[in-house]
Amino acid sequence: MISCSQACIMRVSGLAASSCSKLCARNTSSGCDLSVNGNSYSFCSSCADLANSSKCTYGVASPEACLVGCALSPPTVAVAARGAGRCCGTKSDADKTLIAVLAVVICLVCVAGTALTAWCRYGRRKSSDPVAHSRDAPQAYSLPRLLRAALPSQLFKSTECKRGLDPCWAAISVAQLGELRQLAMAALGSEYWTATMHDINRVVLQPLCQRTGKCYAHVVNFEELLHITVFVSHAWLENFEQFFQSINSAFQDWTVKPNLWICATALRQSTDPATVSLQVGAGVSPSEAPFTKALAKAEKLLIVRNATVDLYERIWCCWEFFLAYQQGMIHRPGAVMQGGPSMFGIGTKEVDVTSARSSNIEDKRKILEHISKTVSYQVINEKLTEIKFFNGRKEGTVDLETNSSN
């Protein structure tokens, strides 16, 4: 068996040498150069072509190599192996060319089919989206960084996967809260102005989360997740527009806006109660809930009051305030902020954590059990009352807003 180089030499010059050293002149820049009657032939990346190198196109000793070499004619200028191979007109080469063309055509058909399938699936998703058929759909779909700009396979980079498991990396920017507001306005129309967070969840967050399997924060920040700066404590029965305006007002003078951790956007919303319960603490200790882990890494706590419900009568809000007390945030300058109307922050009604309500009675039982193991109800009630009225102001003669700048 001989190599293609040897076959070429024998074909063009009749030289029957059997030694590589007589045929191959080493050239460090182009590899192995074979010269016959002033014509240069370069077939491989190195002289190892005569030593069965796998790097060579026709370098290994094989019948195919012999056919290619013997089919060559002496050119007037140096040629590469593949270039020379295309000059020959053997039936074998024609068959190989036909096979290569067919392979390329098949690949193109497969790629086109895959792209068409992906487009059809995306179209079905879009057609089932309530925003897609609203009057404000063009505006909503032009919003940056929303799911509508990315297919599900693009939602995460591999470097973001581990962060995606940490609740602290489920924050959104103030601007992204505004984008959520625009989506809600497009989906609800005139009903938006009376909508609560429950309504926003129903028409925007739940469909988005169920379609992607991700929370809103991970969808809009699929390229780079945002770490918590401010933990937002609020009640879902609030008017959403009032909630949005309260947050905007709290940070309107900040030159660099913070990243917000809001339970509605940080947790994967679902119509399945079991999916929600697994995220908010049912079945596990409240100390392991995403709320708890996120607040532990927050720089500030923003308490967003509303005109509908007293936050201090909701068990999860009381739990969040209790954690802030445990972490020393209550007496740290600027760590606790308040926004929104203070309708329930006046009068003399003290906080009683045991009377706080919860949509899940099991959550309340676990929270009270955990608090009782740490401190007495009387102590925590006093601390929560202090937060509610700030330094014992129970007469409500002056409303104190606690806002700080970054």
One Martini backbone bead per residue (centre of mass of N, CA, C, O) as a GRO file, in nm:
protein
  406
    1MET     BB    1   0.098   0.035   0.021
    2ILE     BB    2   0.028   0.372  -0.069
    3SER     BB    3   0.045   0.694  -0.101
    4CYS     BB    4  -0.064   0.970  -0.263
    5SER     BB    5   0.212   1.095  -0.308
    6GLN     BB    6   0.341   0.850  -0.438
    7ALA     BB    7   0.136   0.818  -0.664
    8CYS     BB    8   0.188   1.090  -0.796
    9ILE     BB    9   0.485   1.056  -0.860
   10MET     BB   10   0.454   0.800  -1.034
   11ARG     BB   11   0.260   0.931  -1.241
   12VAL     BB   12   0.440   1.194  -1.340
   13SER     BB   13   0.754   1.038  -1.341
   14GLY     BB   14   0.806   0.726  -1.273
   15LEU     BB   15   0.879   0.714  -0.980
   16ALA     BB   16   0.993   0.422  -0.763
   17ALA     BB   17   1.015   0.516  -0.484
   18SER     BB   18   1.028   0.405  -0.117
   19SER     BB   19   1.130   0.672   0.006
   20CYS     BB   20   1.054   0.955   0.182
   21SER     BB   21   1.325   1.118   0.160
   22LYS     BB   22   1.308   1.128  -0.167
   23LEU     BB   23   1.012   1.293  -0.175
   24CYS     BB   24   1.047   1.474   0.093
   25ALA     BB   25   1.037   1.827   0.164
   26ARG     BB   26   1.082   2.023   0.426
   27ASN     BB   27   0.826   2.267   0.535
   28THR     BB   28   0.744   2.482   0.796
   29SER     BB   29   0.495   2.642   0.655
   30SER     BB   30   0.348   2.387   0.466
   31GLY     BB   31   0.505   2.126   0.518
   32CYS     BB   32   0.458   1.899   0.267
   33ASP     BB   33   0.673   1.895  -0.013
   34LEU     BB   34   0.627   1.807  -0.356
   35SER     BB   35   0.872   1.760  -0.616
   36VAL     BB   36   0.811   1.774  -0.981
   37ASN     BB   37   0.943   1.928  -1.228
   38GLY     BB   38   0.876   2.210  -1.053
   39ASN     BB   39   0.637   2.086  -0.903
   40SER     BB   40   0.405   2.155  -0.633
   41TYR     BB   41   0.293   1.937  -0.358
   42SER     BB   42   0.022   1.982  -0.111
   43PHE     BB   43  -0.145   1.755   0.125
   44CYS     BB   44  -0.029   1.832   0.415
   45SER     BB   45   0.065   1.948   0.741
   46SER     BB   46   0.283   1.716   0.714
   47CYS     BB   47   0.516   1.456   0.677
   48ALA     BB   48   0.308   1.242   0.808
   49ASP     BB   49   0.156   1.138   0.548
   50LEU     BB   50   0.357   0.873   0.536
   51ALA     BB   51   0.243   0.797   0.857
   52ASN     BB   52  -0.065   0.787   0.903
   53SER     BB   53  -0.211   1.063   0.922
   54SER     BB   54  -0.521   1.203   1.033
   55LYS     BB   55  -0.476   1.506   0.914
   56CYS     BB   56  -0.497   1.397   0.636
   57THR     BB   57  -0.675   1.367   0.354
   58TYR     BB   58  -0.455   1.154   0.185
   59GLY     BB   59  -0.225   1.017   0.386
   60VAL     BB   60  -0.329   0.748   0.402
   61ALA     BB   61  -0.308   0.420   0.344
   62SER     BB   62  -0.512   0.371   0.053
   63PRO     BB   63  -0.709   0.322  -0.213
   64GLU     BB   64  -0.812   0.614  -0.233
   65ALA     BB   65  -0.534   0.748  -0.241
   66CYS     BB   66  -0.441   0.619  -0.503
   67LEU     BB   67  -0.662   0.728  -0.689
   68VAL     BB   68  -0.601   1.025  -0.651
   69GLY     BB   69  -0.301   1.024  -0.730
   70CYS     BB   70  -0.332   0.886  -1.021
   71ALA     BB   71  -0.535   1.122  -1.135
   72LEU     BB   72  -0.316   1.314  -1.164
   73SER     BB   73  -0.183   1.608  -1.307
   74PRO     BB   74   0.058   1.812  -1.411
   75PRO     BB   75   0.093   2.112  -1.302
   76THR     BB   76   0.213   2.453  -1.316
   77VAL     BB   77   0.115   2.472  -1.016
   78ALA     BB   78   0.057   2.482  -0.703
   79VAL     BB   79  -0.136   2.240  -0.508
   80ALA     BB   80  -0.388   2.114  -0.337
   81ALA     BB   81  -0.544   1.833  -0.268
   82ARG     BB   82  -0.840   1.934  -0.304
   83GLY     BB   83  -0.796   2.083  -0.567
   84ALA     BB   84  -0.692   1.841  -0.726
   85GLY     BB   85  -0.938   1.658  -0.679
   86ARG     BB   86  -1.139   1.844  -0.852
   87CYS     BB   87  -0.991   1.788  -1.135
   88CYS     BB   88  -1.093   1.527  -1.132
   89GLY     BB   89  -1.306   1.269  -1.331
   90THR     BB   90  -1.403   1.049  -1.160
   91LYS     BB   91  -1.654   0.847  -1.051
   92SER     BB   92  -1.584   0.855  -0.754
   93ASP     BB   93  -1.592   1.166  -0.722
   94ALA     BB   94  -1.881   1.208  -0.822
   95ASP     BB   95  -2.015   1.045  -0.600
   96LYS     BB   96  -1.909   1.213  -0.364
   97THR     BB   97  -2.036   1.480  -0.451
   98LEU     BB   98  -2.330   1.385  -0.447
   99ILE     BB   99  -2.337   1.308  -0.147
  100ALA     BB  100  -2.264   1.587  -0.036
  101VAL     BB  101  -2.506   1.739  -0.153
  102LEU     BB  102  -2.726   1.568  -0.017
  103ALA     BB  103  -2.638   1.629   0.273
  104VAL     BB  104  -2.686   1.933   0.262
  105VAL     BB  105  -2.986   1.923   0.190
  106ILE     BB  106  -3.080   1.765   0.441
  107CYS     BB  107  -2.983   1.971   0.650
  108LEU     BB  108  -3.156   2.208   0.551
  109VAL     BB  109  -3.430   2.070   0.596
  110CYS     BB  110  -3.399   2.027   0.902
  111VAL     BB  111  -3.362   2.321   0.982
  112ALA     BB  112  -3.628   2.425   0.863
  113GLY     BB  113  -3.814   2.243   1.032
  114THR     BB  114  -3.728   2.344   1.311
  115ALA     BB  115  -3.798   2.643   1.267
  116LEU     BB  116  -4.100   2.599   1.204
  117THR     BB  117  -4.178   2.467   1.472
  118ALA     BB  118  -4.093   2.702   1.656
  119TRP     BB  119  -4.281   2.914   1.528
  120CYS     BB  120  -4.550   2.771   1.585
  121ARG     BB  121  -4.525   2.761   1.891
  122TYR     BB  122  -4.501   3.066   1.930
  123GLY     BB  123  -4.774   3.134   1.799
  124ARG     BB  124  -4.949   2.983   2.009
  125ARG     BB  125  -4.862   3.144   2.252
  126LYS     BB  126  -4.948   3.425   2.146
  127SER     BB  127  -5.254   3.355   2.091
  128SER     BB  128  -5.299   3.287   2.417
  129ASP     BB  129  -5.242   3.584   2.475
  130PRO     BB  130  -5.409   3.855   2.599
  131VAL     BB  131  -5.213   4.079   2.492
  132ALA     BB  132  -5.210   4.018   2.180
  133HIS     BB  133  -5.536   4.131   2.156
  134SER     BB  134  -5.482   4.406   2.231
  135ARG     BB  135  -5.453   4.741   2.170
  136ASP     BB  136  -5.152   4.737   2.328
  137ALA     BB  137  -4.965   4.520   2.205
  138PRO     BB  138  -4.728   4.669   2.066
  139GLN     BB  139  -4.627   4.796   2.327
  140ALA     BB  140  -4.588   4.539   2.494
  141TYR     BB  141  -4.394   4.388   2.277
  142SER     BB  142  -4.166   4.626   2.304
  143LEU     BB  143  -4.066   4.532   2.553
  144PRO     BB  144  -3.796   4.475   2.725
  145ARG     BB  145  -3.695   4.149   2.827
  146LEU     BB  146  -3.912   3.973   2.745
  147LEU     BB  147  -4.033   3.676   2.649
  148ARG     BB  148  -4.112   3.776   2.355
  149ALA     BB  149  -3.778   3.789   2.297
  150ALA     BB  150  -3.785   3.473   2.390
  151LEU     BB  151  -3.709   3.162   2.401
  152PRO     BB  152  -3.697   2.916   2.631
  153SER     BB  153  -3.391   2.832   2.560
  154GLN     BB  154  -3.299   3.150   2.642
  155LEU     BB  155  -3.341   3.204   2.956
  156PHE     BB  156  -3.052   3.058   3.012
  157LYS     BB  157  -2.755   3.053   3.137
  158SER     BB  158  -2.536   2.846   3.282
  159THR     BB  159  -2.434   3.066   3.497
  160GLU     BB  160  -2.750   3.103   3.614
  161CYS     BB  161  -2.854   2.840   3.749
  162LYS     BB  162  -2.762   2.868   4.046
  163ARG     BB  163  -2.896   3.142   4.099
  164GLY     BB  164  -3.192   3.040   4.040
  165LEU     BB  165  -3.198   2.889   4.337
  166ASP     BB  166  -3.171   3.179   4.458
  167PRO     BB  167  -3.382   3.414   4.590
  168CYS     BB  168  -3.182   3.665   4.571
  169TRP     BB  169  -3.205   3.619   4.232
  170ALA     BB  170  -3.529   3.769   4.220
  171ALA     BB  171  -3.504   4.050   4.096
  172ILE     BB  172  -3.610   4.384   4.012
  173SER     BB  173  -3.656   4.662   3.857
  174VAL     BB  174  -3.820   4.954   3.843
  175ALA     BB  175  -3.866   4.938   3.536
  176GLN     BB  176  -3.994   4.646   3.539
  177LEU     BB  177  -4.241   4.731   3.697
  178GLY     BB  178  -4.341   4.916   3.468
  179GLU     BB  179  -4.378   4.686   3.261
  180LEU     BB  180  -4.593   4.538   3.420
  181ARG     BB  181  -4.795   4.768   3.413
  182GLN     BB  182  -4.832   4.773   3.103
  183LEU     BB  183  -4.940   4.487   3.077
  184ALA     BB  184  -5.185   4.527   3.261
  185MET     BB  185  -5.318   4.755   3.098
  186ALA     BB  186  -5.350   4.589   2.835
  187ALA     BB  187  -5.521   4.348   2.965
  188LEU     BB  188  -5.750   4.531   3.138
  189GLY     BB  189  -5.774   4.822   3.094
  190SER     BB  190  -6.007   4.988   3.280
  191GLU     BB  191  -5.966   4.771   3.519
  192TYR     BB  192  -5.689   4.850   3.632
  193TRP     BB  193  -5.765   5.083   3.848
  194THR     BB  194  -5.898   4.830   4.041
  195ALA     BB  195  -5.661   4.655   4.068
  196THR     BB  196  -5.496   4.393   4.202
  197MET     BB  197  -5.254   4.166   4.252
  198HIS     BB  198  -5.441   3.933   4.179
  199ASP     BB  199  -5.503   4.035   3.890
  200ILE     BB  200  -5.214   4.046   3.783
  201ASN     BB  201  -5.162   3.748   3.827
  202ARG     BB  202  -5.389   3.631   3.644
  203VAL     BB  203  -5.316   3.795   3.355
  204VAL     BB  204  -4.982   3.773   3.373
  205LEU     BB  205  -4.809   3.589   3.566
  206GLN     BB  206  -4.927   3.305   3.535
  207PRO     BB  207  -4.900   3.267   3.227
  208LEU     BB  208  -4.593   3.318   3.220
  209CYS     BB  209  -4.502   3.097   3.423
  210GLN     BB  210  -4.640   2.851   3.281
  211ARG     BB  211  -4.488   2.885   3.004
  212THR     BB  212  -4.177   2.881   3.145
  213GLY     BB  213  -4.120   2.794   3.459
  214LYS     BB  214  -4.096   3.095   3.566
  215CYS     BB  215  -4.031   3.374   3.700
  216TYR     BB  216  -4.047   3.697   3.624
  217ALA     BB  217  -3.751   3.772   3.698
  218HIS     BB  218  -3.624   3.541   3.514
  219VAL     BB  219  -3.741   3.630   3.245
  220VAL     BB  220  -3.637   3.940   3.228
  221ASN     BB  221  -3.334   3.812   3.343
  222PHE     BB  222  -3.196   3.578   3.163
  223GLU     BB  223  -2.903   3.702   3.122
  224GLU     BB  224  -2.919   3.865   3.421
  225LEU     BB  225  -2.942   3.842   3.735
  226LEU     BB  226  -3.089   3.993   4.024
  227HIS     BB  227  -3.001   4.134   4.320
  228ILE     BB  228  -3.089   4.215   4.620
  229THR     BB  229  -3.177   4.528   4.794
  230VAL     BB  230  -3.502   4.540   4.822
  231PHE     BB  231  -3.755   4.466   5.045
  232VAL     BB  232  -4.102   4.404   4.978
  233SER     BB  233  -4.375   4.494   5.183
  234HIS     BB  234  -4.707   4.355   5.129
  235ALA     BB  235  -5.046   4.355   4.997
  236TRP     BB  236  -5.264   4.202   4.765
  237LEU     BB  237  -5.527   4.396   4.824
  238GLU     BB  238  -5.412   4.611   4.682
  239ASN     BB  239  -5.362   4.866   4.479
  240PHE     BB  240  -5.150   4.859   4.221
  241GLU     BB  241  -5.109   5.156   4.149
  242GLN     BB  242  -5.042   5.243   4.437
  243PHE     BB  243  -4.799   5.060   4.465
  244PHE     BB  244  -4.633   5.179   4.232
  245GLN     BB  245  -4.627   5.476   4.333
  246SER     BB  246  -4.491   5.421   4.606
  247ILE     BB  247  -4.224   5.316   4.489
  248ASN     BB  248  -4.151   5.555   4.313
  249SER     BB  249  -4.141   5.761   4.548
  250ALA     BB  250  -3.916   5.624   4.721
  251PHE     BB  251  -3.701   5.647   4.442
  252GLN     BB  252  -3.696   5.932   4.289
  253ASP     BB  253  -3.399   6.035   4.426
  254TRP     BB  254  -3.247   5.810   4.299
  255THR     BB  255  -2.978   5.764   4.092
  256VAL     BB  256  -2.977   5.459   4.186
  257LYS     BB  257  -3.159   5.198   4.141
  258PRO     BB  258  -3.303   4.936   4.282
  259ASN     BB  259  -3.351   4.607   4.374
  260LEU     BB  260  -3.652   4.415   4.374
  261TRP     BB  261  -3.833   4.222   4.621
  262ILE     BB  262  -4.120   4.051   4.496
  263CYS     BB  263  -4.324   3.794   4.539
  264ALA     BB  264  -4.481   3.801   4.263
  265THR     BB  265  -4.189   3.804   4.093
  266ALA     BB  266  -4.007   3.581   4.264
  267LEU     BB  267  -4.236   3.382   4.216
  268ARG     BB  268  -4.402   3.105   4.097
  269GLN     BB  269  -4.688   3.133   3.939
  270SER     BB  270  -5.010   2.962   4.012
  271THR     BB  271  -5.309   2.758   4.000
  272ASP     BB  272  -5.147   2.575   4.188
  273PRO     BB  273  -5.140   2.545   4.524
  274ALA     BB  274  -4.892   2.359   4.562
  275THR     BB  275  -4.683   2.537   4.420
  276VAL     BB  276  -4.714   2.778   4.612
  277SER     BB  277  -4.671   2.641   4.892
  278LEU     BB  278  -4.372   2.549   4.841
  279GLN     BB  279  -4.274   2.867   4.840
  280VAL     BB  280  -4.422   2.986   5.128
  281GLY     BB  281  -4.386   2.721   5.358
  282ALA     BB  282  -4.543   2.480   5.319
  283GLY     BB  283  -4.394   2.199   5.487
  284VAL     BB  284  -4.203   2.413   5.612
  285SER     BB  285  -4.001   2.620   5.744
  286PRO     BB  286  -4.000   2.961   5.750
  287SER     BB  287  -3.679   2.975   5.744
  288GLU     BB  288  -3.694   2.838   5.431
  289ALA     BB  289  -3.815   3.058   5.294
  290PRO     BB  290  -3.773   3.290   5.050
  291PHE     BB  291  -3.826   3.535   5.223
  292THR     BB  292  -3.606   3.482   5.434
  293LYS     BB  293  -3.354   3.465   5.245
  294ALA     BB  294  -3.386   3.744   5.117
  295LEU     BB  295  -3.394   3.931   5.372
  296ALA     BB  296  -3.103   3.849   5.471
  297LYS     BB  297  -2.980   4.018   5.195
  298ALA     BB  298  -3.091   4.283   5.258
  299GLU     BB  299  -3.052   4.636   5.289
  300LYS     BB  300  -3.371   4.682   5.268
  301LEU     BB  301  -3.697   4.789   5.396
  302LEU     BB  302  -4.017   4.806   5.231
  303ILE     BB  303  -4.315   4.958   5.343
  304VAL     BB  304  -4.632   4.906   5.182
  305ARG     BB  305  -4.895   5.079   5.209
  306ASN     BB  306  -5.261   5.094   5.240
  307ALA     BB  307  -5.633   5.136   5.196
  308THR     BB  308  -5.735   4.825   5.275
  309VAL     BB  309  -5.495   4.693   5.455
  310ASP     BB  310  -5.340   4.576   5.738
  311LEU     BB  311  -5.027   4.454   5.762
  312TYR     BB  312  -5.053   4.377   6.085
  313GLU     BB  313  -5.289   4.147   5.984
  314ARG     BB  314  -5.054   3.985   5.845
  315ILE     BB  315  -4.851   3.717   5.887
  316TRP     BB  316  -4.623   3.767   5.674
  317CYS     BB  317  -4.561   4.055   5.756
  318CYS     BB  318  -4.489   3.992   6.049
  319TRP     BB  319  -4.254   3.806   5.975
  320GLU     BB  320  -4.083   4.019   5.829
  321PHE     BB  321  -4.058   4.213   6.073
  322PHE     BB  322  -3.926   4.009   6.260
  323LEU     BB  323  -3.672   3.969   6.090
  324ALA     BB  324  -3.580   4.263   6.097
  325TYR     BB  325  -3.539   4.260   6.399
  326GLN     BB  326  -3.331   4.027   6.416
  327GLN     BB  327  -3.128   4.188   6.202
  328GLY     BB  328  -3.132   4.506   6.293
  329MET     BB  329  -3.306   4.706   6.102
  330ILE     BB  330  -3.487   4.888   6.282
  331HIS     BB  331  -3.210   5.050   6.412
  332ARG     BB  332  -3.106   5.112   6.129
  333PRO     BB  333  -3.014   5.356   5.943
  334GLY     BB  334  -3.226   5.337   5.657
  335ALA     BB  335  -3.339   5.028   5.649
  336VAL     BB  336  -3.629   5.152   5.697
  337MET     BB  337  -3.917   5.189   5.494
  338GLN     BB  338  -4.193   5.408   5.392
  339GLY     BB  339  -4.509   5.368   5.212
  340GLY     BB  340  -4.788   5.510   5.168
  341PRO     BB  341  -5.067   5.503   5.327
  342SER     BB  342  -5.160   5.576   5.694
  343MET     BB  343  -5.446   5.467   5.797
  344PHE     BB  344  -5.318   5.232   6.008
  345GLY     BB  345  -5.099   5.447   6.162
  346ILE     BB  346  -5.333   5.517   6.357
  347GLY     BB  347  -5.392   5.545   6.684
  348THR     BB  348  -5.413   5.252   6.938
  349LYS     BB  349  -5.365   4.993   6.783
  350GLU     BB  350  -5.222   4.711   6.849
  351VAL     BB  351  -5.020   4.448   6.797
  352ASP     BB  352  -5.140   4.101   6.710
  353VAL     BB  353  -5.008   3.818   6.593
  354THR     BB  354  -5.241   3.608   6.672
  355SER     BB  355  -5.458   3.781   6.478
  356ALA     BB  356  -5.344   3.719   6.227
  357ARG     BB  357  -5.381   3.662   5.889
  358SER     BB  358  -5.443   3.379   5.655
  359SER     BB  359  -5.477   3.183   5.365
  360ASN     BB  360  -5.295   2.982   5.548
  361ILE     BB  361  -5.316   2.819   5.844
  362GLU     BB  362  -5.041   2.670   5.841
  363ASP     BB  363  -4.860   2.915   5.824
  364LYS     BB  364  -4.941   3.040   6.092
  365ARG     BB  365  -4.863   2.811   6.279
  366LYS     BB  366  -4.557   2.807   6.205
  367ILE     BB  367  -4.489   3.101   6.274
  368LEU     BB  368  -4.578   3.101   6.572
  369GLU     BB  369  -4.396   2.870   6.655
  370HIS     BB  370  -4.127   3.008   6.582
  371ILE     BB  371  -4.156   3.263   6.758
  372SER     BB  372  -4.198   3.118   7.040
  373LYS     BB  373  -3.894   3.002   7.034
  374THR     BB  374  -3.760   3.302   7.050
  375VAL     BB  375  -4.017   3.477   7.149
  376SER     BB  376  -4.246   3.649   7.283
  377TYR     BB  377  -4.541   3.788   7.196
  378GLN     BB  378  -4.504   4.050   7.353
  379VAL     BB  379  -4.239   4.139   7.225
  380ILE     BB  380  -4.325   4.135   6.924
  381ASN     BB  381  -4.563   4.331   6.956
  382GLU     BB  382  -4.393   4.572   7.044
  383LYS     BB  383  -4.215   4.587   6.789
  384LEU     BB  384  -4.445   4.615   6.579
  385THR     BB  385  -4.565   4.870   6.702
  386GLU     BB  386  -4.314   5.041   6.661
  387ILE     BB  387  -4.318   5.027   6.355
  388LYS     BB  388  -4.604   5.133   6.302
  389PHE     BB  389  -4.558   5.414   6.493
  390PHE     BB  390  -4.297   5.506   6.570
  391ASN     BB  391  -4.199   5.556   6.879
  392GLY     BB  392  -4.507   5.547   7.001
  393ARG     BB  393  -4.706   5.676   6.786
  394LYS     BB  394  -5.064   5.668   6.866
  395GLU     BB  395  -5.219   5.940   6.763
  396GLY     BB  396  -5.162   6.056   6.464
  397THR     BB  397  -5.074   6.366   6.413
  398VAL     BB  398  -4.821   6.253   6.245
  399ASP     BB  399  -4.679   6.167   5.941
  400LEU     BB  400  -4.420   5.928   5.899
  401GLU     BB  401  -4.169   5.926   5.662
  402THR     BB  402  -3.934   5.666   5.565
  403ASN     BB  403  -3.680   5.801   5.379
  404SER     BB  404  -3.403   5.715   5.165
  405SER     BB  405  -3.091   5.750   5.034
  406ASN     BB  406  -2.819   5.613   4.845
   0.00000   0.00000   0.00000
